[in-house]
């Protein structure tokens, strides 16, 4: 499932606004009270944006982490470059859910909301996959519906009004 959000600038027809879409989203089934989330945010617009936070009813403690080598650290935001993408993937940058209120099982979906510096929030449903699932190594038949090796999937538009968040 791909979801699209446009900032208030793009809804006014300005070509230099971020135009964000999300694809390749998933959460490995948690084995304790922590979980990780992975996805790609693509920006087809001419202006950069930043992922500043993630919220969900599954946890009150959700952070974004960067990974350098084997070291992981919390960051305040990630850049989403103009005409580029932000990849949150296994072994790299990711969303960290701590103190889960419930432990979702394979096949369920976890709803999250991505918050950006200038664009409106994007609501995303993360399909829960096997704890060891890795889209880079799984056959296409094991991928969540709507996602492919390239990360491309059918788009759903969600233009919303608003401003800074």
ABEGO torsion letter per residue (X at the ends): XBBBBBBAAAAAGBAABBBBBBBGBBBBBBABABBBBBBBBBBABABBBBBABBBBAABABBBBBBBBEABBBBBABBBBBBGBBBBBBBGBBBBBBBGBABBBBBGBBBBBBBBBAABBBBBBBBBBBBAABBAAABBAAABBBGBBAAGBBBBBBBBBBEBBX
